[in-house]
Amino acid sequence: MIGQLIAVVGPSGAGKDTLIDAARITRPDLLIVRRVITRPTESGGEDFEGVSEADFAARKKRGDFALDWRAHGLRYGLPALQISEHLAGRDVLFNGSRHALDAAAILFPHLRVIRVSAPSAVLRDRLLARGRETAEDIEARIARASYDVPAGLHVTDVVNGGTLADGTARFLAALQPVNA
């Protein structure tokens, strides 16, 4: 069995990590790529590996990342081994960025994208509850929340503005194989 590589993208506060975690309960066969990020691990949120800028740069130079990108003043990387070792038999999800989709599509021609969104008021409430950003930063994020993805990719939209159960059901439906 060949697994699917699925990028989960959307604005901060849309609930990408929450939906990924909820889907993992129903679909324990999913492999979730643990990102490497240049922020302290203690800052919370998703399960990620926090590293310094210098460590990130060294790992990138060694070729440790299948994909990497910059967003919101941070660097993000997806460990190549996590993707290549498991893609042959499992669906592999990663919390990605629209900035990395062009490169991902070149490396992985069968890439699928799940674009998670939520109404602006919901995004604002969720970002305020996280407490990691100023009100001005939050408003800037909300202004950038709507976007297109590169043409030619298989994109499924999931609106996550209601209950966790509703959002999870939509997300699980989006994970179904394209031929199903």
Buried (B, 14 or more C-beta within 10 A) or exposed (E): EEBBBBBBBBBBBBBBBBBBBBBBEEBEEBBBBBBBBBBEEEEEEBEBBBBEEEEBEEBBEEEBBBBBBEBEEEBBBBBBEBBEEBBEEBBBBBBBBBEBBEBBBEBBEEBBBBBBBBBBEBBBEBBEEEEBBEEEEBEEBBEEBEEEBEEEBEBBEBBBBEEEEEBBBBBBEBBEEEEE
